[in-house]
Amino acid sequence: MGSGPLFDKESMMKKIVVIFKLLFLVYLSTVFFLCLYTFSDTGIDLSLYFFGIRADRIAHFIMFLPYPFLAWYAIEGWFKKVFGRYDIAMLVLSGIMLALVAETLQNLNPNRDFDPADILANITGVITGTILLLIFNKIVKHVWPGRLQ
């Protein structure tokens, strides 16, 4: 039963890549929606502090943490083909560019403000996500060779 084309490794990897591409598109749409949406009517108070950090900074960090994973697995081949050995650097740079664009777009909403501290939280999320991606890829490569490649 497991020998049909449904369980072919190459076919399965193509399906996984399509899923990541869709997830990446949903993620980007969500980021832009959250950047343009006004939360004042929702009762969500992002000015509270947790462990000395404002909640909106934590939200920005969490919002950009998955970017490296989703971008890498959605368009890894493109990053490698276009940027070669600089693929990870360009992944980080593209995440930083997304962070800057997302924060700049908030100026389009009169109820939202451009905040450099939010950009720092966004970029910290991208860099932390990239470090976690590199660790994950190293584990997959050495612990599970050939399973996800």
C-alpha positions in Angstrom: 0.0 0.0 0.0 2.9 2.4 0.7 4.5 2.0 -2.6 2.2 4.1 -4.7 2.9 7.6 -6.1 1.1 9.1 -3.0 4.1 8.0 -0.9 6.9 8.7 -3.3 9.5 10.8 -1.5 10.0 13.4 -4.3 6.2 13.8 -4.7 5.8 14.2 -1.0 8.6 16.8 -0.8 6.9 18.8 -3.6 3.6 18.7 -1.7 5.4 19.9 1.5 7.0 22.8 -0.5 3.5 23.8 -1.8 2.2 23.8 1.7 5.0 26.0 2.9 4.4 28.4 0.0 0.8 28.7 0.9 1.7 29.1 4.6 4.2 31.8 3.6 1.6 33.7 1.7 -0.9 33.5 4.6 1.8 34.6 6.9 2.7 37.7 4.8 -1.0 38.6 4.4 -1.4 38.3 8.2 1.7 40.5 8.9 0.4 43.2 6.6 -3.1 43.0 8.0 -1.8 43.3 11.6 0.3 46.2 10.6 -2.6 48.1 9.2 -5.3 47.1 11.7 -6.4 49.3 14.5 -6.6 47.4 17.8 -8.1 50.2 19.8 -11.7 48.9 19.4 -10.8 45.3 20.4 -10.1 45.7 24.0 -6.6 44.3 23.5 -4.2 46.4 25.6 -0.7 46.2 24.0 0.7 48.8 26.4 0.9 46.4 29.3 4.4 45.1 30.4 5.5 41.5 30.8 8.9 41.0 32.4 9.7 44.7 31.8 8.9 44.5 28.1 5.9 46.2 26.5 3.3 43.7 25.1 3.4 45.3 21.6 7.2 44.7 21.4 6.6 41.0 22.3 3.9 40.8 19.7 6.2 42.3 17.1 9.0 39.8 18.0 6.6 36.9 17.8 5.1 38.1 14.6 8.5 38.1 12.8 10.0 35.0 14.5 8.5 32.5 12.0 9.5 34.5 8.9 12.9 32.7 8.4 11.3 29.3 8.6 8.4 30.0 6.3 10.5 31.9 3.8 13.3 29.4 3.8 11.1 26.3 3.3 8.8 28.1 0.8 11.5 29.5 -1.5 14.8 27.8 -0.3 15.7 26.8 -3.8 15.3 30.3 -5.1 17.5 31.7 -2.3 20.2 29.2 -3.1 20.0 29.6 -6.8 20.0 33.4 -6.8 22.3 34.2 -3.9 24.5 31.1 -3.7 26.6 31.1 -0.5 24.9 34.3 0.7 21.5 32.7 0.8 21.2 32.9 4.6 22.4 36.5 4.7 19.8 37.4 2.0 17.1 35.6 4.1 18.0 37.8 7.0 18.1 40.9 4.9 14.7 40.2 3.3 13.3 39.7 6.8 14.7 43.0 7.9 13.3 44.7 4.7 9.9 43.2 5.5 10.2 44.5 9.1 10.9 48.0 7.8 8.1 48.0 5.3 5.6 46.6 7.8 6.5 49.3 10.3 6.5 52.0 7.7 3.0 50.9 6.5 1.7 51.8 9.9 2.0 55.4 9.0 -0.9 54.8 6.5 -3.2 54.2 9.5 -3.8 57.5 11.4 -4.4 55.4 14.6 -1.0 53.6 14.4 2.5 55.1 14.8 5.9 54.4 13.4 8.1 53.2 16.3 11.8 52.5 16.0 11.5 50.2 19.1 9.0 48.1 17.1 11.5 47.8 14.2 14.1 46.6 16.7 11.6 43.9 18.0 10.8 42.9 14.4 14.5 42.5 13.5 15.2 40.7 16.7 12.5 38.2 15.8 13.9 37.7 12.3 17.5 37.2 13.6 16.3 34.8 16.4 14.2 32.9 13.9 17.2 32.6 11.6 19.4 31.2 14.4 16.7 28.7 15.3 16.4 27.8 11.6 20.1 27.1 11.3 20.0 25.0 14.5 17.0 23.1 13.2 18.7 22.5 9.8 21.9 21.3 11.4 19.8 18.8 13.6 17.9 17.6 10.5 21.1 17.2 8.5 23.0 15.3 11.2 20.3 13.5 13.2 17.8 12.7 10.4 20.0 12.5 7.3 17.9 12.2 4.1 14.5 12.4 5.8 13.6 16.0 5.1 16.1 16.8 2.3 
